[in-house]
Amino acid sequence: MPGYQRAKLSALNRLRTRLNKQGTRHGCTKRPQLSSLNTPASVERSLLLIEREIDSLLRQTTCISYGEKALSDMRLEIDRLRREYTAHKKKLKTLAQYVCNTKTEKSDAVHSLNDSESVARTMSSLILPSAMTELPLLKNIPKGPHRTGGLVSYELSDEECDGTFEKFLGLVSVVVLVLSCYLLWRFYFQSQPPTTLKGYNVLITGGSSGIGLSLAELFYLSDANVTLLARDQSKLLLAQEKLYASGRRDCQVRTLSVDLCAEFQPLKNQLEEHILSAGPVDILVHCAGYAVSRTFLDTPPHTIEGLIRTNYLSAVNVTKILLPHMLSDRTRSSRDRRIAFVCSMAGQVGIYGFAAYSASKYALRGFAEVLRMELEHSGPLVTLAFPPDTDTPGLAAENVGKPPATLEISSAGGLATPEQAAYTIFRDIVDGAFNSSYGFEGKALSWATAGLALPVSVRDVYQENILKITLSSIAEVLVAGPLRAVGIGYALWMRRVVSRHVGRNVRSSS
């Protein structure tokens, strides 16, 4: 060991010896047994002696030349002081209460409680992080069970416990305040869609019936020019007459009979010819689609291909054809234009009996999410709608041959009318919202299945109010845990339904 280190160690040892002697002179009084202390004043004196022992122990920690045995002895000493301190505090409180009840020695009891606060502060200094930075010995003592000593088992004073509870209440208050601000914004200050779309050209695929026709009515009543696109010309004419029957003649309703499952080039020729005569499309809504409910083994290959072509590829091809014109036309800003995809709740969660249908809707959802990210800077704004089961001719055809388990699971979500579902989608399209969910159950499902997406209620991340993004994010994070629990319960319930029906079929077949 170099000479300067030996000199420093000797100085530290001399300092330790001198401080220990000082502590012995001031703290040599032997403390009586706790059982012999019968007054608050006597317990107070014993607590002051414990405080002196603690001060002596703190002085010893200024020396860093201890071996393992010395460290072990100090740990045992700390553990002993902890136990004695806790026992004295309990007895002092008991005696003080007794004195207050009998109204004798009242002033002594209050004085004892006040003086004991200094002991509590000194005792608490052994476990505070700030003290650990000043005590090179104690900060390395490992935490452990009660018998091995350690600082983890120290009891906090009543004031510290009350402070912990107050911090918890403060956290709860902040959460409640944030949720209140979010709900206040959500219901009173959220931007409302415009009441008129005069001059807008709207093209709706699958617009001859169902949700597509109801959306066409809403756009038509908002002064927009509407083009209905479907395969059946007779249904298109009936839909056109229904729109004109509303009494408005200042807007145009066009029809276009197109096979959306046709090859890309013939479809492109028809749509570009329509653009030349009717003008560029400002709002494109994809409603074309149908559902077949069968288990995977019972679904023919041509049915799977048909669902993919109609529910997914038709939307991709029409968007591929019309999007360049929507971006290049300068009569209206691209950010004022819209592209909407009517998906399904079966595109958010896989359901028994929808092997082919859910696959096509999941594909549509993925395409819409990517398209939204690609167009966020330039526009148009993208909307992805998840309507529930809707009372349409398509649902009636879907229920033919639907497995009983699928029917029971689907019916749990309720049934909406085309007008109800269309109004929610219309409002979100015009407002530019990406996620369009129907009702409380739909919103909860969208939150539960958001994954790595932006907050559900965020409209445009580059032009949105930062307060809205913050509040929406906090609200969704807070409800993510409970929604996960609800989702697990719902998944277990679906499997119970499937097990009941499948087991019944197995027993009947055997």
Summary of the structure (lengths in Angstrom):
residues: 510
radius of gyration: 37.7
end to end distance: 89.3
largest distance: 109.9
contacts: 1527
relative contact order: 0.06
helix: 63%
strand: 7%
